[in-house]
Amino acid sequence: MSGFESELVMRVAGQVADIEVVGLERIPGGRNNRVYRATASSGRKYAIKVYYRGPGDLRDRLETEFRAVSFLWRHGITEIVEPIGKSDVNDIGVYGWVEGRAIGPGEASDRDLAAAVGFLASLKRLSKSEEARSLGRRRVFRSIKLSKV
């Protein structure tokens, strides 16, 4: 991570979330976007996502994702990152950090699977709402095929 980008991310995250960022770590992975774990002076951790926007790319990935996550939070789905704030000018979203790790093959328990099915059922229910339609339901819910839930 360049010094310039880390300074920008810390400054923008601090302004958007009204916090003092005292630590920043780049999280490996991702393709188009960059994700950082920020630590505030209070000790609370935040996910900072820098969204990619290429030349001629008219998609507003930040707006689409932030609106979708905010929609889900408003409807009680809080098993996901909490939307804190965003900077449209810098294409940066600030979310609450969720501790965890990737689950490997064969590691999911019956409880994990039941939670996933419950989550998908909630998404299916919400996808039919008028508010979901105003979000562009196809974009928000497109990666989840729920017809059998």
KEKOLMAR-753903 format. One line per 5 residues: their letters; for each residue x, y, z of C-alpha. Coordinates in nm, 4 decimals. Each point is the difference from the previous one (the first is absolute). Example, Ala and Ser with C-alpha at 12.3 -4.5 7.8 and 13.67 -1.06 7.14 Angstrom:
% residues 2
AS = 1.2300/-0.4500/0.7800; 0.1370/0.3440/-0.0660
% end
This chain:
% residues 149
MSGFE = 0.0000/0.0000/0.0000; 0.1346/0.3379/-0.0918; 0.0529/0.2595/0.2678; -0.2280/0.2383/-0.1866; -0.2857/-0.2506/-0.0161
SELVM = 0.0306/-0.0996/0.3662; -0.0027/0.3663/0.1055; -0.3047/0.0658/-0.2200; -0.1847/-0.3057/0.1329; 0.0745/0.0938/0.3612
RVAGQ = -0.1048/0.3625/-0.0513; -0.3213/-0.0773/-0.1897; -0.1012/-0.2816/0.2368; 0.0599/0.2308/0.2950; -0.2202/0.2698/-0.1510
VADIE = -0.2768/-0.2342/-0.1141; -0.0229/-0.1933/0.3285; 0.0983/0.2919/0.2258; 0.2842/-0.2011/0.1514; 0.3746/0.0257/0.0458
VVGLE = 0.1614/-0.2821/-0.1972; 0.3111/-0.1233/0.1816; 0.0680/-0.3157/-0.2021; -0.0546/-0.1206/-0.3534; 0.0644/-0.3431/-0.1523
RIPGG = -0.0629/-0.1056/-0.3588; -0.1997/-0.3211/-0.0224; 0.1226/-0.2308/-0.2767; -0.2320/-0.1252/-0.2705; -0.2618/0.1694/-0.2055
RNNRV = 0.0227/0.0783/-0.3666; -0.1144/0.3482/-0.0835; -0.0359/0.1542/0.3443; 0.2400/0.0391/0.2907; -0.1044/-0.0713/0.3584
YRATA = 0.1701/0.1223/0.3169; -0.0541/-0.0667/0.3677; 0.0169/0.3288/0.1879; 0.0340/0.0305/0.3752; -0.1440/0.3085/0.1679
SSGRK = 0.1457/0.1600/0.3115; -0.3005/-0.1501/0.1872; 0.1195/-0.3484/-0.0995; -0.2963/-0.0646/-0.2297; 0.0896/-0.1501/-0.3363
YAIKV = -0.1402/0.1029/-0.3371; 0.0063/-0.1403/-0.3516; 0.1034/0.2642/-0.2507; -0.0725/-0.0855/-0.3604; 0.1529/0.1946/-0.2884
YYRGP = -0.2151/-0.0645/-0.3060; 0.1469/-0.0318/-0.3464; -0.1286/0.2216/-0.2769; 0.1769/-0.0380/-0.3322; -0.0019/0.2393/-0.2921
GDLRD = -0.3395/-0.0064/-0.1682; -0.1493/-0.2165/0.2782; -0.3365/0.1554/0.0813; -0.0887/-0.2459/0.2777; -0.0106/0.1489/0.3483
RLETE = 0.1084/-0.3019/0.2004; 0.0238/0.1951/0.3255; -0.3548/0.1365/-0.0276; -0.1460/-0.3372/-0.1004; 0.1660/-0.1918/0.2829
FRAVS = -0.0480/0.2654/0.2671; -0.3713/0.0373/-0.0802; -0.0472/-0.3769/0.0026; 0.1781/-0.0479/0.3333; -0.1899/0.2950/0.1503
FLWRH = -0.3277/-0.1491/-0.1250; 0.0787/-0.3339/0.1624; 0.0954/0.1646/0.3311; -0.3227/0.2045/0.0017; -0.1894/-0.3267/-0.0327
GITEI = 0.1779/-0.1737/0.2877; 0.2591/-0.1996/-0.1908; 0.3029/0.0775/0.2127; 0.2108/-0.3107/-0.0616; 0.1847/0.2084/-0.2570
VEPIG = 0.2270/0.3033/0.0229; -0.1611/0.3112/0.1462; -0.0113/0.2933/-0.2419; 0.1685/0.2965/0.1718; 0.0527/0.2563/-0.2749
KSDVN = 0.1480/0.0670/-0.3407; 0.1913/0.2496/-0.2064; -0.1380/0.0183/-0.3517; 0.2835/0.2304/-0.1070; 0.2658/-0.2558/0.1001
DIGVY = -0.2023/-0.3189/-0.0692; 0.0579/-0.1165/0.3587; -0.2501/-0.1811/0.2229; 0.0360/-0.0416/0.3751; -0.1613/-0.3005/0.1678
GWVEG = 0.0151/-0.1642/0.3407; 0.2614/-0.2752/0.0129; -0.1194/-0.3594/0.0339; 0.2547/-0.2450/0.1405; 0.0097/-0.3373/-0.1646
RAIGP = 0.1770/-0.2275/-0.2386; -0.0782/-0.1909/-0.3140; -0.1567/-0.3385/0.0627; 0.1785/-0.2826/-0.1739; -0.1519/-0.3054/-0.1678
GEASD = -0.1745/-0.2233/0.2516; 0.0191/0.2561/0.2836; -0.3590/0.1287/-0.0111; -0.2152/-0.1387/0.2806; -0.3732/-0.0628/-0.0095
RDLAA = -0.0385/0.3222/0.1985; 0.2023/0.1915/-0.2629; -0.2161/-0.1420/-0.2789; -0.3234/0.0841/0.1852; 0.1225/0.3573/0.0489
AVGFL = 0.0844/0.0277/-0.3713; -0.3430/-0.1314/-0.1009; -0.1668/0.2461/0.2400; 0.2047/0.2847/-0.1450; -0.0927/-0.0971/-0.3568
ASLKR = -0.3675/-0.0297/0.0950; 0.0141/0.3538/0.1420; 0.1556/0.1263/-0.3223; -0.2694/-0.1752/-0.2034; -0.2746/0.1602/0.2109
LSKSE = 0.1532/0.3464/-0.0259; 0.0682/-0.0305/-0.3734; -0.3747/0.0217/-0.0620; -0.0432/0.3325/0.1789; -0.0657/0.3285/-0.1763
EARSL = 0.3135/0.1480/0.1578; 0.2117/-0.2822/-0.1444; -0.1451/0.0744/-0.3419; 0.1023/0.3641/0.0381; 0.3561/-0.1167/0.0681
GRRRV = 0.0116/-0.1864/-0.3267; -0.0830/-0.3391/0.1450; 0.1667/-0.1822/-0.2857; 0.3354/0.1617/0.0786; -0.0238/-0.0370/0.3754
FRSIK = -0.1304/-0.3560/0.0065; 0.1352/-0.1286/-0.3312; 0.2737/-0.2210/0.1386; -0.2399/-0.1961/0.2187; -0.2410/-0.2460/-0.1564
LSKV = -0.2622/-0.0566/0.2644; -0.2806/-0.1734/-0.1831; 0.0410/-0.3162/0.2052; 0.0292/0.1600/0.3438
% end
